[in-house]
Amino acid sequence: MIKEFTKGFIKENPVFVMALGLCPTLAVSSSVMNAIGMGLAATFVLVCSNIMISLIKNFVPNKIHIPAYIVVIASFVTIVDMVMEAYVPALHKSLGLFIPLIVVNCIILGRAEAFAGKNNVFKSMLDGLGMGLGFTLALSVIATIREILGAGQFLGMQVLPTSYKPMLVAILAPGAFIVMGLLMGAMKLKKKK
């Protein structure tokens, strides 16, 4: 059981190993707060949709299981979107369009199809939690590096001397590609050894 939970952190990390969910990874990882917010939103959707899909899998005909899964996922994304807009409006505004786009995030649909549609509720819940937290971890690591290099800050607090000249490229789109590529390369190198 612990294997189902921990595989999303390193062995099958959605971002660094499977290269899934790259659009939100690149877009929202310019700040740690955005990364954590997106990661937790995706984790909620992953856990809830995995549980629900595992419960309904035997009642949904094979011909329509993908559309049915998308309806389930969209329902939980709508809940996340509305709750974030009500309780954390600044984060909701910052993440913008990327919250509704969780519906088509290939991590979530992939886990629904590959895992929740074939396993029991408890295993599906653990898989969703592990993959979601692995996604959150990946986003947070990328965002931490980008925020420190690009602004000299971590969660809005100055961590580098005020004399530090921020590397603007780190918080721009190319910085996301560079940091993610270096981290993916490091993961591959570690795996080889």
C-alpha positions in Angstrom: 0.0 0.0 0.0 2.8 2.4 0.8 4.2 1.8 -2.7 1.0 3.2 -4.2 1.4 6.4 -2.2 5.1 7.0 -2.6 5.6 6.2 -6.3 4.4 9.7 -7.3 7.2 11.4 -5.4 10.3 10.1 -7.3 9.8 6.8 -9.2 6.8 7.9 -11.2 6.8 11.6 -10.6 4.3 13.1 -13.0 6.5 16.0 -14.0 10.1 14.8 -13.8 9.7 11.2 -14.9 6.5 10.9 -16.9 6.6 14.5 -18.3 2.9 15.1 -17.7 1.2 18.3 -16.7 3.9 20.5 -18.3 1.6 23.3 -19.3 0.7 24.3 -15.7 4.1 23.4 -14.5 5.8 25.9 -16.8 3.1 28.5 -16.4 2.6 28.7 -12.6 6.0 27.8 -11.3 7.3 31.4 -11.3 6.4 31.7 -7.6 6.2 29.1 -4.8 2.8 30.3 -3.6 1.3 29.7 -7.1 3.0 26.3 -7.3 1.7 25.2 -4.0 -1.8 26.5 -4.8 -1.9 24.7 -8.2 -0.4 21.5 -6.7 -2.9 21.3 -3.9 -5.8 22.1 -6.3 -4.7 19.3 -8.6 -4.1 16.9 -5.6 -7.7 17.5 -4.4 -9.1 16.8 -7.9 -6.9 13.7 -8.3 -7.9 12.2 -5.0 -11.6 12.9 -5.3 -11.8 11.9 -9.0 -9.8 8.7 -8.4 -12.2 7.7 -5.5 -15.3 8.5 -7.5 -14.1 6.8 -10.7 -13.1 3.7 -8.7 -16.6 3.6 -7.2 -18.4 4.0 -10.6 -16.1 2.1 -12.9 -18.3 -1.1 -13.0 -21.4 0.9 -13.8 -20.1 2.9 -16.7 -20.1 1.2 -20.1 -16.7 0.9 -21.9 -17.9 3.0 -24.8 -18.5 6.1 -22.6 -16.0 5.7 -19.8 -13.7 8.6 -20.9 -16.6 11.1 -21.2 -17.9 9.9 -17.9 -14.5 10.3 -16.3 -14.2 13.8 -17.7 -17.6 14.8 -16.2 -16.4 13.5 -12.8 -13.1 15.4 -13.1 -14.9 18.6 -14.3 -17.2 18.5 -11.3 -14.3 18.4 -8.8 -12.5 21.1 -10.8 -15.6 23.3 -10.6 -15.7 22.8 -6.8 -12.0 23.8 -6.5 -12.4 26.8 -8.7 -15.4 28.1 -6.8 -13.8 27.5 -3.3 -10.5 29.2 -4.4 -12.4 32.1 -5.8 -14.4 32.5 -2.5 -11.6 31.9 0.0 -8.3 32.7 -1.7 -9.2 35.3 -4.4 -5.7 36.6 -4.9 -4.3 33.1 -5.6 -7.4 32.3 -7.8 -6.7 35.5 -9.8 -3.0 34.6 -10.0 -3.6 31.1 -11.3 -6.4 32.3 -13.6 -7.2 30.0 -16.5 -5.0 27.3 -15.3 -7.5 26.2 -12.6 -10.3 25.3 -15.1 -7.6 23.7 -17.3 -7.1 21.0 -14.6 -10.0 19.3 -16.3 -7.8 18.4 -19.3 -4.6 17.9 -17.3 -3.2 14.6 -18.6 -2.0 13.6 -15.1 -5.6 13.5 -13.8 -7.2 11.8 -16.8 -4.2 9.4 -17.1 -4.5 8.3 -13.5 -8.3 7.9 -13.9 -7.9 5.7 -16.9 -4.7 3.8 -16.0 -5.3 3.3 -12.2 -8.6 4.3 -10.7 -10.6 2.5 -13.5 -8.8 -0.7 -12.6 -8.3 -0.6 -8.8 -10.2 -0.4 -5.6 -11.2 2.8 -3.8 -8.4 2.8 -1.2 -5.6 2.1 -3.7 -7.0 4.7 -6.0 -7.1 7.3 -3.2 -3.5 6.5 -2.3 -2.5 6.8 -5.9 -4.2 10.1 -6.3 -2.7 11.5 -3.1 0.8 10.3 -4.0 0.7 11.6 -7.6 -0.9 14.9 -6.5 1.7 15.5 -3.8 4.5 14.4 -6.3 3.1 17.0 -8.7 3.0 19.6 -5.9 6.6 18.7 -4.9 7.8 19.1 -8.5 6.0 22.4 -9.0 7.4 23.7 -5.6 11.0 22.6 -6.4 10.9 24.3 -9.8 9.2 27.4 -8.4 11.7 27.7 -5.5 14.7 27.7 -7.8 13.0 30.2 -10.2 11.8 32.5 -7.4 15.2 32.6 -5.7 17.2 33.1 -8.9 14.7 35.4 -10.5 13.8 37.6 -7.5 16.2 36.7 -4.7 13.1 35.8 -2.6 11.3 32.8 -1.2 7.6 33.1 -0.5 8.0 36.9 -0.7 10.8 37.0 1.8 14.3 38.3 0.7 16.7 35.4 1.0 19.6 36.7 -1.1 21.5 39.9 -0.3 19.9 43.1 -1.6 23.0 43.5 -3.7 22.0 40.4 -5.7 21.0 41.2 -9.2 18.1 38.9 -10.1 18.3 36.7 -13.2 15.2 37.9 -15.0 15.3 34.9 -17.3 14.6 32.6 -14.3 11.1 34.0 -13.8 10.3 34.2 -17.5 9.1 31.2 -19.7 12.6 30.3 -20.8 13.7 30.0 -17.2 10.9 27.4 -16.6 12.2 25.3 -19.5 15.8 25.6 -18.3 15.1 24.7 -14.7 12.8 21.9 -15.5 15.2 20.5 -18.1 18.1 20.5 -15.7 16.0 18.8 -13.0 14.7 16.2 -15.4 18.3 15.6 -16.5 19.4 15.2 -12.9 16.6 12.7 -12.2 17.7 10.7 -15.3 21.3 10.8 -14.2 20.4 9.7 -10.7 18.3 6.8 -12.1 21.1 5.7 -14.4 23.5 5.4 -11.4 
